Amino acid sequence: MRGLVGIHPSAVIEDGATLGADVRIGPFCHVGPDVKLGDGCELVSHVVVAGRTAIGPRTRLYPFASIGHPPQDLKFRGEVSTLTIGADCLIREGVTMNPGTAGGGLETTVGDNCTFLANSHVGHDCRVGNGVVFSNNVMLAGHCSVGDFAILGGGAAVIQFARVGAHAFVGGLSGLENDCIPYGMALGNRAYLSGLNIIGLQRRGFAREDIHALRRAYRLLFAPEGTLMERVEDVAAEFDTHRGVAEIVTFIRAGGKRSICTPRENPGAP
């Protein structure tokens, strides 16, 4: 395929790779034999895409991104697994993403319209939704899930098996070792729930009434009386028609391998 329009002569495209229309591959890129690049994808330069990796249309990858190489999991034994990245994503310099393992369903998935800034990482068997933003140096360990439109600040680290809910915000340099509810804001090392991602909700056009309802539900969920699950049932009954509150309730009820990230007893404590 050397010499085709849009492919630099120094690029290496292995036999078997599938390239869509109008794909552009810059100098010194390497595309493996099982890779699929959607229409309009661009590999700027020095990008390596390996393994059984499929990248959606119009996604752009910058120099030294390493996509689809074997998982960083010592239990991995070469099993057939995949990495799927959606359309219109931006993958900046030095980003790494790994496919799945037998212990996690054999697939890693990234949605559409996501942004991964320099040197961020998506570990094996992760599920990343649509419109997600990873700032520089974000580290997502294996088996994590990140909901739609979540934002992770620079240098944030998320422990394996943790969940980050839709529209949540994890602050820069935070170490998240528990699940962050949808619309929540987690800050600190180790991260605690500091409230709701109000600025994010406003920027995304949520109505004032919806934000107020989420605030009321949040205060009830994390009140001192009763257990969390008792409060969840109370909130579910009181806000039974509110979609956003229902997302939080469903997230908590579903549970996972990590506890729910909660507010500090003394928010002013270091």
ROBA-365889 format. One record per residue (C-alpha): residue number from 0; residue in three letters; x, y, z. Coordinates in nm, 3 decimals. Example, Ala and Ser with C-alpha at 12.3 -4.5 7.8 and 13.67 -1.06 7.14 Angstrom:
pos, code, u, v, w
0, ala, 1.230, -0.450, 0.780
1, ser, 1.367, -0.106, 0.714
END
This chain:
pos, code, u, v, w
0, met, 0.000, 0.000, 0.000
1, arg, 0.309, 0.221, -0.001
2, gly, 0.273, 0.528, -0.215
3, leu, -0.109, 0.549, -0.204
4, val, -0.257, 0.898, -0.179
5, gly, -0.275, 0.999, 0.187
6, ile, -0.018, 0.743, 0.305
7, his, 0.337, 0.858, 0.357
8, pro, 0.603, 0.640, 0.190
9, ser, 0.772, 0.574, 0.526
10, ala, 0.457, 0.430, 0.685
11, val, 0.429, 0.053, 0.731
12, ile, 0.084, -0.091, 0.660
13, glu, 0.075, -0.466, 0.721
14, asp, -0.108, -0.693, 0.478
15, gly, -0.461, -0.753, 0.604
16, ala, -0.517, -0.407, 0.752
17, thr, -0.848, -0.249, 0.651
18, leu, -0.845, 0.120, 0.563
19, gly, -1.158, 0.324, 0.498
20, ala, -1.193, 0.603, 0.246
21, asp, -0.983, 0.917, 0.284
22, val, -0.761, 0.771, 0.555
23, arg, -0.440, 0.970, 0.608
24, ile, -0.131, 0.804, 0.754
25, gly, 0.172, 1.020, 0.817
26, pro, 0.545, 0.948, 0.843
27, phe, 0.677, 0.649, 1.036
28, cys, 0.342, 0.508, 1.140
29, his, 0.286, 0.132, 1.177
30, val, -0.055, -0.030, 1.126
31, gly, -0.090, -0.397, 1.213
32, pro, -0.254, -0.669, 1.000
33, asp, -0.574, -0.694, 1.208
34, val, -0.638, -0.320, 1.238
35, lys, -0.942, -0.146, 1.093
36, leu, -0.937, 0.230, 1.035
37, gly, -1.267, 0.402, 0.957
38, asp, -1.327, 0.660, 0.688
39, gly, -1.136, 0.982, 0.736
40, cys, -0.909, 0.860, 1.016
41, glu, -0.576, 1.035, 1.048
42, leu, -0.251, 0.910, 1.201
43, val, -0.040, 1.226, 1.214
44, ser, 0.302, 1.063, 1.247
45, his, 0.491, 0.803, 1.454
46, val, 0.163, 0.635, 1.557
47, val, 0.146, 0.259, 1.615
48, val, -0.186, 0.075, 1.599
49, ala, -0.158, -0.296, 1.675
50, gly, -0.371, -0.598, 1.765
51, arg, -0.736, -0.643, 1.679
52, thr, -0.812, -0.275, 1.696
53, ala, -1.097, -0.097, 1.521
54, ile, -1.101, 0.284, 1.508
55, gly, -1.411, 0.473, 1.402
56, pro, -1.444, 0.740, 1.134
57, arg, -1.264, 1.074, 1.158
58, thr, -1.067, 0.987, 1.471
59, arg, -0.729, 1.161, 1.480
60, leu, -0.417, 1.020, 1.648
61, tyr, -0.107, 1.226, 1.724
62, pro, 0.261, 1.125, 1.743
63, phe, 0.372, 0.840, 1.967
64, ala, 0.024, 0.716, 2.048
65, ser, 0.049, 0.341, 2.113
66, ile, -0.286, 0.178, 2.052
67, gly, -0.383, -0.189, 2.080
68, his, -0.063, -0.347, 2.211
69, pro, -0.096, -0.637, 2.461
70, pro, -0.253, -0.550, 2.797
71, gln, -0.035, -0.457, 3.092
72, asp, -0.172, -0.751, 3.287
73, leu, 0.062, -1.026, 3.407
74, lys, -0.223, -1.277, 3.375
75, phe, -0.256, -1.214, 3.001
76, arg, -0.163, -1.524, 2.799
77, gly, -0.211, -1.399, 2.446
78, glu, -0.584, -1.469, 2.424
79, val, -0.768, -1.314, 2.130
80, ser, -0.910, -0.981, 2.247
81, thr, -1.014, -0.650, 2.098
82, leu, -1.000, -0.273, 2.132
83, thr, -1.276, -0.065, 1.974
84, ile, -1.257, 0.314, 1.952
85, gly, -1.550, 0.520, 1.827
86, ala, -1.589, 0.802, 1.578
87, asp, -1.461, 1.159, 1.600
88, cys, -1.220, 1.098, 1.887
89, leu, -0.907, 1.302, 1.952
90, ile, -0.608, 1.100, 2.074
91, arg, -0.309, 1.319, 2.154
92, glu, 0.063, 1.251, 2.195
93, gly, 0.176, 0.946, 2.386
94, val, -0.170, 0.809, 2.464
95, thr, -0.186, 0.433, 2.531
96, met, -0.489, 0.205, 2.508
97, asn, -0.492, -0.172, 2.562
98, pro, -0.732, -0.446, 2.447
99, gly, -0.919, -0.677, 2.682
100, thr, -0.828, -0.996, 2.863
101, ala, -0.999, -1.326, 2.940
102, gly, -1.067, -1.201, 3.291
103, gly, -1.265, -0.901, 3.172
104, gly, -1.468, -1.002, 2.868
105, leu, -1.189, -0.982, 2.608
106, glu, -1.271, -0.630, 2.495
107, thr, -1.197, -0.267, 2.568
108, thr, -1.438, -0.010, 2.427
109, val, -1.423, 0.368, 2.383
110, gly, -1.723, 0.566, 2.260
111, asp, -1.763, 0.852, 2.014
112, asn, -1.643, 1.212, 2.046
113, cys, -1.394, 1.140, 2.323
114, thr, -1.080, 1.342, 2.395
115, phe, -0.762, 1.189, 2.536
116, leu, -0.491, 1.444, 2.603
117, ala, -0.119, 1.370, 2.612
118, asn, 0.008, 1.059, 2.789
119, ser, -0.329, 0.945, 2.920
120, his, -0.397, 0.571, 2.948
121, val, -0.698, 0.341, 2.905
122, gly, -0.632, 0.002, 3.063
123, his, -0.753, -0.340, 2.956
124, asp, -1.123, -0.432, 2.972
125, cys, -1.236, -0.073, 3.029
126, arg, -1.564, 0.072, 2.907
127, val, -1.548, 0.442, 2.822
128, gly, -1.866, 0.617, 2.711
129, asn, -1.933, 0.899, 2.465
130, gly, -1.805, 1.253, 2.498
131, val, -1.556, 1.167, 2.773
132, val, -1.252, 1.391, 2.834
133, phe, -0.921, 1.269, 2.979
134, ser, -0.680, 1.552, 3.056
135, asn, -0.303, 1.502, 3.043
136, asn, -0.160, 1.201, 3.224
137, val, -0.490, 1.049, 3.335
138, met, -0.445, 0.685, 3.434
139, leu, -0.740, 0.448, 3.401
140, ala, -0.659, 0.103, 3.538
141, gly, -0.808, -0.219, 3.405
142, his, -1.176, -0.314, 3.427
143, cys, -1.299, 0.044, 3.487
144, ser, -1.608, 0.205, 3.342
145, val, -1.653, 0.574, 3.265
146, gly, -1.996, 0.714, 3.181
147, asp, -2.092, 0.956, 2.905
148, phe, -1.955, 1.311, 2.929
149, ala, -1.742, 1.244, 3.236
150, ile, -1.427, 1.456, 3.272
151, leu, -1.106, 1.342, 3.441
152, gly, -0.861, 1.616, 3.534
153, gly, -0.488, 1.608, 3.471
154, gly, -0.296, 1.336, 3.652
155, ala, -0.608, 1.170, 3.796
156, ala, -0.570, 0.798, 3.871
157, val, -0.862, 0.555, 3.882
158, ile, -0.814, 0.219, 4.055
159, gln, -0.906, -0.105, 3.877
160, phe, -1.275, -0.203, 3.872
161, ala, -1.387, 0.148, 3.972
162, arg, -1.684, 0.318, 3.806
163, val, -1.715, 0.684, 3.712
164, gly, -2.073, 0.786, 3.644
165, ala, -2.207, 0.992, 3.355
166, his, -2.140, 1.368, 3.375
167, ala, -1.907, 1.318, 3.673
168, phe, -1.588, 1.514, 3.731
169, val, -1.270, 1.373, 3.886
170, gly, -1.034, 1.652, 3.985
171, gly, -0.674, 1.682, 3.876
172, leu, -0.423, 1.467, 4.069
173, ser, -0.707, 1.285, 4.244
174, gly, -0.670, 0.919, 4.336
175, leu, -1.012, 0.758, 4.292
176, glu, -1.039, 0.424, 4.474
177, asn, -1.421, 0.411, 4.496
178, asp, -1.712, 0.459, 4.255
179, cys, -1.808, 0.819, 4.173
180, ile, -2.182, 0.863, 4.122
181, pro, -2.325, 1.018, 3.805
182, tyr, -2.311, 1.400, 3.820
183, gly, -2.073, 1.378, 4.117
184, met, -1.743, 1.559, 4.174
185, ala, -1.457, 1.365, 4.332
186, leu, -1.148, 1.543, 4.461
187, gly, -0.834, 1.458, 4.654
188, asn, -0.604, 1.172, 4.738
189, arg, -0.774, 0.953, 4.832
190, ala, -1.070, 1.109, 4.655
191, tyr, -1.387, 1.203, 4.840
192, leu, -1.720, 1.321, 4.700
193, ser, -1.717, 1.701, 4.721
194, gly, -2.061, 1.768, 4.573
195, leu, -2.213, 1.773, 4.228
196, asn, -2.049, 1.876, 3.901
197, ile, -2.263, 2.190, 3.884
198, ile, -2.042, 2.379, 3.640
199, gly, -2.038, 2.079, 3.405
200, leu, -2.417, 2.051, 3.420
201, gln, -2.459, 2.420, 3.345
202, arg, -2.219, 2.400, 3.053
203, arg, -2.414, 2.109, 2.909
204, gly, -2.738, 2.304, 2.927
205, phe, -2.916, 2.130, 3.213
206, ala, -3.223, 2.322, 3.326
207, arg, -3.210, 2.507, 3.657
208, glu, -3.498, 2.293, 3.788
209, asp, -3.309, 1.972, 3.710
210, ile, -2.997, 2.097, 3.886
211, his, -3.200, 2.192, 4.193
212, ala, -3.362, 1.848, 4.199
213, leu, -3.022, 1.679, 4.177
214, arg, -2.897, 1.895, 4.463
215, arg, -3.192, 1.800, 4.684
216, ala, -3.147, 1.433, 4.602
217, tyr, -2.774, 1.457, 4.676
218, arg, -2.836, 1.607, 5.021
219, leu, -3.084, 1.331, 5.104
220, leu, -2.859, 1.052, 4.974
221, phe, -2.568, 1.158, 5.190
222, ala, -2.757, 1.275, 5.500
223, pro, -2.637, 1.127, 5.832
224, glu, -2.961, 0.942, 5.910
225, gly, -3.002, 0.575, 5.820
226, thr, -2.796, 0.361, 5.585
227, leu, -2.707, 0.455, 5.230
228, met, -2.937, 0.192, 5.084
229, glu, -3.226, 0.312, 5.302
230, arg, -3.169, 0.666, 5.179
231, val, -3.149, 0.540, 4.819
232, glu, -3.498, 0.393, 4.851
233, asp, -3.632, 0.716, 4.999
234, val, -3.481, 0.921, 4.715
235, ala, -3.610, 0.676, 4.453
236, ala, -3.964, 0.719, 4.587
237, glu, -3.948, 1.098, 4.616
238, phe, -3.789, 1.160, 4.274
239, asp, -3.951, 0.873, 4.084
240, thr, -4.003, 1.080, 3.767
241, his, -3.666, 1.256, 3.755
242, arg, -3.434, 1.102, 3.499
243, gly, -3.107, 1.232, 3.645
244, val, -3.186, 1.119, 3.997
245, ala, -3.291, 0.781, 3.857
246, glu, -2.945, 0.746, 3.698
247, ile, -2.780, 0.799, 4.037
248, val, -3.017, 0.555, 4.208
249, thr, -2.960, 0.290, 3.940
250, phe, -2.583, 0.339, 3.963
251, ile, -2.579, 0.287, 4.340
252, arg, -2.819, -0.007, 4.329
253, ala, -2.613, -0.179, 4.059
254, gly, -2.306, -0.177, 4.279
255, gly, -1.968, -0.309, 4.181
256, lys, -1.643, -0.425, 4.329
257, arg, -1.577, -0.084, 4.484
258, ser, -1.764, 0.112, 4.747
259, ile, -1.941, 0.437, 4.666
260, cys, -1.729, 0.748, 4.702
261, thr, -1.887, 0.957, 4.979
262, pro, -1.842, 1.305, 5.126
263, arg, -1.598, 1.362, 5.408
264, glu, -1.755, 1.379, 5.754
265, asn, -1.570, 1.707, 5.799
266, pro, -1.538, 1.873, 5.457
267, gly, -1.284, 2.119, 5.596
268, ala, -1.047, 1.846, 5.714
269, pro, -0.719, 1.802, 5.524
END
